[in-house]
Amino acid sequence: MTSYSPLLVWGMIRNNNAFLIKKRNIKKPFSAEPFNLTNLSSYKYSGLVHKKAVGIVDAPDKKGFTVVYKKQKKQFCPAKNVVKTTMKSGPRRSLHNLKRLMNCNKYRMELTKSALRRASAVLRSQKPPRGKKQRPKKEA
């Protein structure tokens, strides 16, 4: 079985993408692909096109985040293609493990910073909202 070049696939799905979200008064269209870290519709961030792709989603129990990535060797076996790893050992250690996972495996190293930003945003969204400080009432 042969695989097509990512640029050829991007040329085919660029304007006919089912995940494409176009809104008025926005210069760059957004994308809701599962492996897109920045949600921008571009060749660099597209998870459908590349053999290696990384996605970061909320963990099922709302503690930590789940790293979802494709295996390059299993690109023709869709059932074994996607690997999910949940990281919930605290924010600092989880972010360090994510960076190590991407760098040691040479897993789209240009997307490391985007992955760290997405993971920290997910972790930040899980924190409880800070309450407003009540000012003491003035005595009359």
N, C-alpha and C positions, 0 to 999 in steps of 0.2 A: 504494500500500500504506500502510496506517495503522499507527501504532505506539501501543501501549497505555501508559497512564501507569505510572510505576514503582510507585506505591502500589497500583494495582490488581493488578499482577503479583506484588508482595510479598504481598498478601492471598491470592492463589491458591497460591503456593508455600511460604508460611510454615510450615505444619505438614506438608506433603507433600514436603519437600525430600529428594532422594535423597542429598545430601551431608551431611545432618544426623546428628550423632553425639551420642546421649544416653547419659550415664553416670549411675550412681547417686551420690547425695550431692553433685551439682553443681547449683548454682542456675541457671546460664545454660548452655544447650546449645552445643556447639561445632559448627563447620561446616568441611568440607574442600573448599570451593569453590576453583576455580583462581584466581580474582581476588579472594579475600578476604584482606586484609592481616593482620587480627588473629585470624582463625579463630573469630570470634564470630558466632553466627547472629542477625544483626540487620539491619534495613533499611539503616542507614547503611553498613555494611561489605559488604553483599551485592554480588558482582560479576555475578550473573546478572540483576539487576534494572535496573541503571543502564546508560545508553548509553555513558558513559565509565567505564571501570574499569581499575585498575592492579593488577598482581600482580608479586611479586618471588620468583624461584626461584634455585636454585643453578645456576651455569654448568655446561655439560656437561663441561668439562675441570677442574672444581673450582678454577678461578682466577677470582675475581670473582663477579659475579651477573648474572642476566639480568632485564631489565625487560620484562614482557609487558603490553601495554596495548591497549585497543580503540579503534578509530577511530570517531568519532561519524558521520562522513559515510558510512561503509561499513557501517552497521548491518544492512542487508538483504542484504549479500554476505558470507556467513560465511567464504568462502575468503580474502577480502581484509580482513576485519575485524580480525584480531589481528596486532599488530606485535611482534617480539621484537628487543631491543637488548641486547647483552652489554657490560657495563662491567667492564674489568679493568685499568685504568690506575692501580692503587694505591688503597688505601682512602679517603684524603682526597679525591683528585680524583674518584673514582667517586661518592662521596656528594655532593660539590658538583655534579657533573653531573646526578645524579638530582634534586636539589633544583631546579636550574635548569630541567630538563625539565618538572617538574610546575608550577612557578610561571610560567614564560614562556608555556606553552601553556594556562594556567588549567585544569589537569587535576586536578579534585577537590582543591582547595587545602586542604580540611579534613582530607584524608588524608595530607598531606605529612609530618607528624611520624611517623605510623604507618609510612609507607613507608621513611623513614630508619631507624627502629628495626628494621624487618624486614631491611633491607639490611645494617645493621651486625651484626645477629645472624648472618646468613649468612656475612659476612666473618669474624666471630669463630669460627664453627664450622670454618672452613677452616684456621685456625692450628694448628700442631702443639701437642700438649699439653706444658705445661711440666713438666720433670722435677723430682722432689723433690731438694732439696739434701741431700747425705750429710753427716751430722755426723761429725767426726773421732772415731775410736775412742779411748777413754781408755786410757792405758797403765797397766798394773798394777804 
